[in-house]
Amino acid sequence: MLSNFLHRFDFGNPQITGEIVFFVAVIWLVVIACAIWSVCTRIGNWPARLFWIAVLVALPVVGLVLYLPFSMDNDALQSFVRFGRRN
């Protein structure tokens, strides 16, 4: 049953539309808002609150940026590196 469900999706050629990006961003913002609300209600002092809010917001973004070179194949990575250089 699960294999029939998975065959409906084409993982080799994903079709990412604007609606998908929008709803993924909305879901991420809702999760971050809930996490920030939880930090603000549980932690009393502002320096600790700011630290945990910074960790909650920045850690996923930093993780994605650090994973970016490993997610590309070698040719795409070399093109990306050459694009930033000025000759």
Residue, then its C-alpha position, 0 to 999 in steps of 0.5 A: m500500500l505504501s509503495n503504491f502511494l510513493h509511486r505517485f511522486d516523481f523524486g527524480n524530477p521535482q516540480i517546485t512551484g511558487e505555492i509549494v515554496f510559499f506554504v513551506a515558508v508559512i509552515w516554517l514561520v509558524v513552527i518558529a513562532c511557536a518555538i519563540w512563544s514557548v521560549c518567551t513563556r518559559i525563560g525569565n531573563w532577556p539575555a537567555r531568551l535572546f540567545w535561545i531565539a537566535v539559536l532557534v532561528a539561525l541554526p536551521v539556516v546555518g545548517l542548510v548553508l553548510y550542507l549546500p556544497f555537499s548537496m551539489d554534484n561536483d560540476a555544479l559546485q565548480s560552476f557555483v564557485r567560479f560564478g563568484r570569482r572575478n577574473 
